[in-house]
Amino acid sequence: MALVSGDGNDGNDGNDGNDGNDGNDGNDGNDGNDGNDGNDGNDDAFILPRIPASAGALIFDGSGRLLIVNPTYKKHWSIPGGIMEANGETPWEGCRREVREEVGLDVTRGRLVAVDFLRPRRTDAGGMRFLFDCGVFEDDELARIILQDEELSEHRLAVTAEALEILSGPLRRRVGAALGTGPGECVYLEDGLAV
């Protein structure tokens, strides 16, 4: 079985196909193609999956209330976080960046509390969801929240029972499972359900 990446580049030629160089210096009659196009003639070529990933943050106040945000682009409340960038960004880096962009807070610590695999559906690409407990923030820090206007219309600090009522189903299950973990524990979920 041949290994082929999702973008058709097998990683062997170092050429992304966009530099205009065919590997031919004009002297050796070699067109730069070593015959390895990622498919060894076997019709059972394995294609590496491209799985979207996102990271979110559980941020609390001193009373144990959870920071939730109301996105402008979907109907349910959410938590700060979002899609990781395809440049090699790690889940933790993505979490920190998204929180900074969405609500203007700098998270400096976080404990991974849940990993959730969402199956692709007709209307949703699915993917991996990483959830970090970023701890308690002081009232003066939370008072300086600045929302990313193009994505968020409002925020609030909600007791966990209220937050779980208004979060979307998969996120509700993920946050609920994470809140049930003990110190140092991380839960693995599939479509928001424990395995």
Summary of the structure (lengths in Angstrom):
residues: 195
radius of gyration: 21.9
end to end distance: 30.3
largest distance: 74.0
contacts: 529
relative contact order: 0.18
helix: 18%
strand: 29%
